[in-house]
Amino acid sequence: MSIDLPRKPEWLKVRFAAGPNYARIDRYHKQDGLHTVCRSAACPNQGDCWSRGTATFMILGDRCTRGCSFCNVTREAPSIPDQAEPGKIGRAIADLVLRHAVITSVTRDDLPDGGALHFAATVTEIRRQAPACRIELLIPDFEGNRKALATVLRAGPDVLGHNVETVPRLYPDVRHGADYHRSLALLTAAREMAPDIPTKSGLLLGLGETRAELLNVLTDLRQAGCSLLTLGQYLAPTRKHFPVYRFVPPAEFEELRAAAGKIGFAHVEAGPLVRSSYHAAEQFAEALNDR
């Protein structure tokens, strides 16, 4: 599967930022056993976001029941969910005085509801301990379980996200256990069940998709009711992961941002280092201004 690649271009070289806020968030990993997708998924923006005092918390452990070939999260038998975790997350967000928290999870196909009740409990605890904080959820597909989705929506997040990650042709190689149409159905159902909650999705580019395929996905997402979109460069975590087929230049991301705007997205965050939670607060604020 490996292919010859040029050296990583300059626009993908990141200066690792650190400071007091970085140290405070790092402390929660060590003291309370909390997980962030920043660290577990080897996000290139970890230093930048943590130094700003923002982070994406990953609930339900750090072991996934699926083995997506693009993802750095470990595929192993998950542990029993920590019932105290929602309270710990709420306390951490309150202590860090976050104004926009993103909560995601590993995929838990071993749980009857896919972890939906745990997501809802986490929203409740954040509302109780940090009522001024905006809550964005980035959920798995719950294997198409609409009751699980309804449980999450009743908790009242401010934004509901679910990433399609790539084009449908690449799903068998990139997203093991996932289904493109199931993901679209989840996003469509979310808009039908809770039309006042904005929905969001994201893709990683450079996996071998064509521009036509990508534009078709963006059209599908808008038809599913998605109003927020992120587009970023895929970076293989290790040589064992799915290879990078192409480094997409910044100018092309700008072209795609403009194309997505014409398709009808309220706000698009696009760039080589963009991830679904990068500048999430700014994305949501600008999307509100665009309405």
C-alpha positions as CSV (number, residue, x, y, z in Angstrom):
1,M,0.0,0.0,0.0
2,S,3.0,2.3,0.5
3,I,3.8,4.8,-2.3
4,D,6.7,7.2,-2.8
5,L,5.8,10.7,-1.6
6,P,7.5,14.1,-1.8
7,R,8.8,15.5,1.5
8,K,6.2,17.2,3.6
9,P,5.6,20.7,2.2
10,E,6.3,23.8,4.2
11,W,2.6,24.6,4.8
12,L,2.3,21.4,6.8
13,K,5.2,22.2,9.2
14,V,3.7,23.1,12.6
15,R,5.5,25.0,15.4
16,F,4.6,23.2,18.6
17,A,3.2,25.8,21.0
18,A,3.1,25.4,24.7
19,G,2.4,27.6,27.7
20,P,0.4,27.7,31.0
21,N,-2.9,26.7,29.3
22,Y,-1.2,23.8,27.7
23,A,0.2,22.6,31.0
24,R,-3.3,22.9,32.6
25,I,-5.0,20.7,30.0
26,D,-2.1,18.2,30.1
27,R,-2.6,17.9,33.8
28,Y,-6.1,16.6,33.3
29,H,-4.8,13.7,31.3
30,K,-2.5,12.7,34.2
31,Q,-4.7,13.5,37.3
32,D,-8.2,12.6,36.2
33,G,-7.5,10.0,33.4
34,L,-9.4,12.1,30.8
35,H,-8.7,11.7,27.1
36,T,-8.5,14.3,24.4
37,V,-8.7,13.5,20.7
38,C,-5.9,16.0,20.4
39,R,-3.5,13.5,21.9
40,S,-5.2,10.1,21.1
41,A,-5.6,11.0,17.4
42,A,-2.2,12.7,17.1
43,C,-3.8,16.0,15.9
44,P,-1.3,18.4,14.3
45,N,-2.9,21.4,16.1
46,Q,-2.5,20.0,19.6
47,G,0.1,22.5,20.8
48,D,-1.8,25.5,19.2
49,C,-5.2,24.6,20.6
50,W,-4.0,23.7,24.0
51,S,-1.9,26.9,24.3
52,R,-5.2,28.8,23.6
53,G,-6.9,26.8,26.4
54,T,-9.2,24.8,24.1
55,A,-9.4,21.0,23.6
56,T,-11.7,18.3,22.3
57,F,-12.5,15.8,25.0
58,M,-12.9,12.1,24.0
59,I,-15.3,10.1,26.2
60,L,-15.9,6.4,26.5
61,G,-12.3,5.5,26.7
62,D,-9.5,5.5,24.2
63,R,-10.0,2.1,22.5
64,C,-12.2,1.8,19.5
65,T,-14.3,-1.2,18.3
66,R,-13.5,-0.3,14.7
67,G,-10.2,-0.1,12.9
68,C,-10.3,2.7,10.4
69,S,-7.0,2.7,8.5
70,F,-6.7,6.5,8.6
71,C,-7.1,6.8,12.4
72,N,-4.5,6.7,15.2
73,V,-7.0,5.6,17.9
74,T,-6.2,2.1,19.0
75,R,-8.5,-0.8,18.0
76,E,-8.9,-3.0,21.1
77,A,-11.7,-4.4,23.3
78,P,-12.9,-1.2,25.1
79,S,-13.2,-0.9,28.9
80,I,-16.4,-0.5,30.8
81,P,-17.5,3.2,30.6
82,D,-16.5,5.3,33.5
83,Q,-19.8,6.5,35.0
84,A,-17.9,9.3,36.8
85,E,-16.5,10.6,33.5
86,P,-19.3,13.1,32.6
87,G,-18.7,14.8,36.0
88,K,-15.0,14.9,35.5
89,I,-15.4,16.4,32.0
90,G,-17.8,19.1,33.4
91,R,-15.4,20.0,36.2
92,A,-12.4,20.2,33.7
93,I,-14.3,22.5,31.4
94,A,-15.4,24.7,34.3
95,D,-11.9,24.9,35.7
96,L,-10.4,25.7,32.3
97,V,-13.2,28.3,31.7
98,L,-13.8,27.0,28.1
99,R,-16.3,28.9,26.1
100,H,-16.8,26.2,23.4
101,A,-16.2,22.6,24.3
102,V,-16.1,19.8,21.8
103,I,-17.0,16.3,23.0
104,T,-16.3,13.3,20.8
105,S,-15.8,9.6,21.4
106,V,-14.4,6.4,20.2
107,T,-16.9,4.1,18.4
108,R,-18.5,1.8,20.9
109,D,-20.4,-0.8,18.8
110,D,-20.2,-3.1,21.9
111,L,-22.8,-0.9,23.8
112,P,-26.5,-1.3,23.0
113,D,-26.9,2.5,22.5
114,G,-23.4,3.1,21.1
115,G,-22.7,5.4,24.1
116,A,-25.6,7.8,23.5
117,L,-26.6,7.9,27.2
118,H,-23.0,8.7,28.1
119,F,-23.0,11.6,25.6
120,A,-26.2,12.9,27.1
121,A,-24.9,12.7,30.7
122,T,-21.8,14.6,29.7
123,V,-23.9,17.4,28.2
124,T,-26.0,17.5,31.4
125,E,-22.9,17.8,33.5
126,I,-21.3,20.5,31.4
127,R,-24.6,22.5,31.6
128,R,-24.6,22.1,35.4
129,Q,-20.9,22.9,36.0
130,A,-20.1,25.3,33.2
131,P,-23.4,26.8,32.0
132,A,-21.8,29.6,29.9
133,C,-19.9,27.0,27.8
134,R,-21.2,26.2,24.3
135,I,-21.3,22.4,23.7
136,E,-20.4,20.8,20.3
137,L,-20.8,17.0,20.0
138,L,-19.0,15.0,17.4
139,I,-20.7,11.6,17.4
140,P,-20.2,8.2,15.8
141,D,-22.9,6.7,13.6
142,F,-24.5,4.6,16.4
143,E,-24.9,1.9,13.8
144,G,-28.0,3.8,12.5
145,N,-29.8,3.6,15.8
146,R,-32.3,6.5,15.7
147,K,-33.3,6.1,19.4
148,A,-29.7,6.6,20.3
149,L,-29.5,9.7,18.1
150,A,-32.7,11.0,19.8
151,T,-31.2,10.5,23.2
152,V,-28.3,12.7,22.3
153,L,-30.4,15.4,20.7
154,R,-32.8,15.6,23.7
155,A,-29.7,16.6,25.8
156,G,-29.6,19.8,23.8
157,P,-26.1,20.3,22.4
158,D,-25.5,23.6,20.6
159,V,-23.9,21.8,17.6
160,L,-24.1,18.2,16.4
161,G,-21.3,16.9,14.2
162,H,-20.7,13.6,12.5
163,N,-17.8,13.3,10.0
164,V,-18.2,11.4,6.7
165,E,-14.3,11.6,6.5
166,T,-14.0,10.7,2.8
167,V,-15.8,9.9,-0.4
168,P,-17.9,6.7,-0.6
169,R,-15.6,4.9,-3.1
170,L,-12.8,4.9,-0.4
171,Y,-14.9,3.6,2.5
172,P,-14.0,-0.1,2.1
173,D,-10.3,0.8,2.4
174,V,-10.4,3.8,4.8
175,R,-13.5,3.4,7.0
176,H,-13.9,-0.2,8.1
177,G,-17.3,-0.8,9.6
178,A,-18.7,2.5,8.5
179,D,-21.3,3.2,5.8
180,Y,-21.5,6.4,3.8
181,H,-25.3,6.3,3.3
182,R,-25.8,5.4,7.0
183,S,-23.9,8.5,7.9
184,L,-25.9,10.7,5.6
185,A,-29.1,9.2,7.0
186,L,-27.9,10.1,10.6
187,L,-27.3,13.7,9.6
188,T,-30.6,13.9,7.8
189,A,-32.5,12.4,10.8
190,A,-30.7,14.9,13.2
191,R,-32.0,17.9,11.2
192,E,-35.5,16.4,11.1
193,M,-35.6,15.6,14.8
194,A,-33.9,18.9,16.0
195,P,-34.0,21.5,13.2
196,D,-32.7,24.2,15.6
197,I,-29.4,22.4,16.3
198,P,-26.9,23.1,13.5
199,T,-25.3,20.0,12.0
200,K,-21.7,19.7,10.9
201,S,-19.5,17.3,9.0
202,G,-15.9,17.1,7.8
203,L,-13.6,15.4,5.4
204,L,-9.9,14.7,5.2
205,L,-8.4,15.2,1.7
206,G,-5.4,13.6,0.0
207,L,-6.7,10.0,0.4
208,G,-7.1,9.5,-3.3
209,E,-10.5,11.2,-3.9
210,T,-11.2,13.1,-7.1
211,R,-12.6,16.6,-7.1
212,A,-15.8,15.4,-8.7
213,E,-16.3,12.8,-6.0
214,L,-15.6,15.5,-3.3
215,L,-18.1,17.9,-4.8
216,N,-20.7,15.2,-4.9
217,V,-20.2,14.5,-1.2
218,L,-20.5,18.2,-0.4
219,T,-23.8,18.3,-2.3
220,D,-25.0,15.2,-0.4
221,L,-24.1,16.8,2.9
222,R,-26.1,20.0,2.1
223,Q,-29.1,17.9,1.0
224,A,-28.8,16.2,4.4
225,G,-29.1,19.6,6.1
226,C,-25.5,20.1,7.1
227,S,-24.7,23.8,7.5
228,L,-21.1,23.7,8.9
229,L,-18.2,22.0,7.1
230,T,-14.5,21.3,7.7
231,L,-11.9,20.2,5.1
232,G,-8.4,19.3,6.0
233,Q,-5.3,17.5,4.8
234,Y,-5.0,13.8,5.7
235,L,-1.7,13.0,7.5
236,A,-0.9,9.3,8.0
237,P,-0.2,8.8,11.7
238,T,2.4,6.0,11.0
239,R,3.7,4.0,8.0
240,K,1.2,1.3,8.9
241,H,-1.8,3.5,8.2
242,F,-3.5,4.3,4.9
243,P,-0.9,6.3,2.8
244,V,-1.2,9.9,1.9
245,Y,-1.8,10.0,-1.9
246,R,-1.4,13.8,-2.3
247,F,-0.6,16.9,-0.4
248,V,-3.4,19.4,-1.3
249,P,-2.0,23.0,-1.6
250,P,-3.5,25.8,0.4
251,A,-4.8,27.5,-2.8
252,E,-6.9,24.4,-3.6
253,F,-8.4,24.5,-0.2
254,E,-9.4,28.1,-0.8
255,E,-11.0,27.1,-4.1
256,L,-12.9,24.3,-2.3
257,R,-14.0,26.7,0.4
258,A,-15.6,28.9,-2.2
259,A,-17.2,26.0,-4.0
260,A,-18.7,24.7,-0.8
261,G,-20.1,28.2,0.0
262,K,-21.8,28.3,-3.4
263,I,-23.3,24.9,-2.6
264,G,-24.9,26.5,0.4
265,F,-22.9,25.9,3.6
266,A,-23.2,28.6,6.2
267,H,-19.5,28.4,7.1
268,V,-16.6,26.4,5.8
269,E,-13.3,26.0,7.6
270,A,-10.8,24.7,5.0
271,G,-7.0,24.4,5.1
272,P,-4.2,21.8,5.3
273,L,-4.2,21.8,9.1
274,V,-8.0,22.0,9.7
275,R,-9.6,19.3,11.7
276,S,-13.3,19.0,12.8
277,S,-12.7,20.8,16.1
278,Y,-10.1,23.3,15.0
279,H,-11.3,26.9,15.6
280,A,-14.7,25.3,16.4
281,A,-15.8,28.4,18.4
282,E,-14.9,30.7,15.6
283,Q,-16.7,28.5,13.1
284,F,-19.9,28.6,15.1
285,A,-19.8,32.3,15.8
286,E,-19.2,33.1,12.1
287,A,-22.0,30.8,11.0
288,L,-24.4,32.6,13.3
289,N,-23.4,35.9,11.7
290,D,-23.9,34.5,8.3
291,R,-27.6,33.6,9.0
